[in-house]
Amino acid sequence: MPSSRNLAKPYSRGTRIEIVYEDSAKTEEKKHYFDESSPPPKDSKILLHSCCAPCSGAMFEEMLHRGYDVTIFFYNPNIHPRREYEIRKSENKRYAEKHGVPFVDCDYDARSWFQRMRGLEHDPERIGKRCVACFDMRMEVTAAYALKHGFDAFTTTNATSRWKDESQVNGSGLRAARDVMIEHKKGPRFWLNKWQTDAFTKRKYEISAEEKFYKQEYCGCSYSLRDSNTWRKLNGIPAVKIGGDVAGLGTRYFEDAKTDAEEESQEVVDSFFEAARRNFKSAGKVNDGIVSDILTDVYGNRKKNASEKKIALNNW
């Protein structure tokens, strides 16, 4: 892995900026990405960085359907605690083995991740710079591995989730591919594709329910766990539970594609990040119509038991 992966670097700047190749000698041959109009050629070797099994299902299936030679790459030093990391890795590995696809296990690199995130501990999730730095680190390592092992392209399952900023995710991949290309005059291209379509999202939940994947209750890092529990407390929702057969609230495993998909509605996603933007402080009264009221409106008919009126958003 790159020895500098733990060092702070300038942040990637999103798709619109990073899609520009910053080399005056640019040629079509040096283009650092594939996109929907120009996807990787059939039989290309694709390194799929996977954050978790649920997010990889539909992407992975589509790549195999198109005839690509896919390898799943698990490098997620952000996931905390170690028990949660091992559960997510195990689920991902199980799915890869079922389809006879290589699974690269980078093992736990948490110390490097905490060093890279130093000074960003209190940045709000997605809205601040910490998530960008996290994507940058993981894409740098993915690009380096793809270069060393002769892959034609790489991409990431982080681009499938509405809980992630798609421009941040893709900007990190584009930056990593561009930097490798500049340094080595060759390298894998980042595959820029629209993975958050309704069809892909629907299929993602169908696969997750079919496989009964473990349903994580927060993004992954210790700061996400902290903020998720803060938000839950504000809304009277039980704290996140790591592992086991019972979640903090809601189901522990994916069971019903339609019901599970409702937990990732854009309305609910937006409500969480609006709360994060306000540092989880109410703009006025406790039920200010932004967080608590939306939860009640969307999930009022879903209860863990007859007395509970809230639902856990445990699908990241």
C-alpha positions, 0 to 999 in steps of 0.5 A: 500500500502507498506509504503516504496513505496516512498523510493529510493531502489536498482534498479532491474537489468533486466530479466536475473539477476532477474530471479535467485532466490537469496535464497540458500534454493531454491526449485521448490515450491518457484519458483517466476515466471511463464513463457511460458513453465510453465504458470499459471494453468487454473482458476488461479487468475491473477492480471493484472497491467494495464498502460492504456486501449490500452496496456491491450486489447490483454493481457486481451483478451488472459487471458480471453480466457485461462480461467483465473480469471482476475482483472485489477489493476490500479496503475500508480502514474507516470501519469501527469497531473491529467487530463491525469491520469483520462482520462487513468483510465476512459478508462481502467475502461470502458473496464473492466466494458464492460467485467464484470471484477473487476477493482481496482482503487488505486487512485492518488499517485503522491506525493509518485512517485515524492519522489521516483524519486528524483534525477532522474529528468533528466535521459533519458527515458528508457535509464536511471534509472528513468524508472526502478525505476518507474517500480519497484515502481509499481510492488512492490505495485502490488505484495503487493496487489496480496499477500494480496488478494490471487492472484496466479500471477501478470503481467503488460501491460507495457510489451506489448509496444515497447516504453518500455524496456521489460527486465526492465519491467520484471526485476521489476516484477521478483524482486517484486515477489522474495522479497515478496516470501523471506519475506513471504515464500509465495506469487504470482508469476510474469507471464513472457511471450512474450507479444510483438509478432507481433500477440499480437501487431496486435491484440492490435491495432485492439481492440484499433480501435474497442473501439476507445480508447483515444490515449495518446501522451507520456508515462505518467510522467511529465518528459516524457511530457517534453522530448516529447515536446522537441523532437517535437519542434526539429522536428517541431511537435506541442506540446502534448495536454492533453484531448479534441477531438483534439491531438497535431497532428494525431488522438485523438482516435484510428481509423484504426489498420494498420495506428495506428500500423505504429506509433509504428514501431521499426524504429520510436521508436529507433529514439526517444531513440537515440535522448534521448541518445544524450539529444536531441542534434543533432549529426551534422546538424539539419536533421542528418538522425537519427530523422528528416529524419526518420520521414519524410521517414516514415510519409511523406505521412501522414499529418494533413493538406496539409502544414504539413510534419510531424506526431505526434508519439502519441501512447505510 
